[in-house]
Amino acid sequence: MDRSGEEEIGFRRLASFVCEFEPLSQEDLQAIDA
């Protein structure tokens, strides 16, 4: 499996976990997409 893809999945899981406790602002979402 591609390591970069694996890291991205881990980051998305972490982001969704954090989002449950502290909703992200629109600016934060754009920063993640960038």
N, C-alpha and C positions, 0 to 999 in steps of 0.2 A: 504493500500500500504506500502511496505517496506520502512522505513525511509532512510536507506542507499542508496537504489535505487533512491529515490527521490532526495537525495543530489547529487548523481552522475549525474543525468539528469541536475540538476541546474548547476553543475560544467561544464558539457559539453556545455551547452548553453552559459555560461559565456566565456568559452575558445573559442568557435566559434565566439562570439561577439568581443572579443579582437583580434582574428586572422584577422578579417576584416580590422583592423587598423594597426596592427603590426604583420606581418607574423612570425610564430614561427620557430626557427632554429631546425635542426634535434635533437640536444641535448635536447631542450625543449620538443619536442614531446616524446622522450624516457622517460624523467622524468615524464611526465603525465601518460604514460602507466605503469610505475613502480608502 
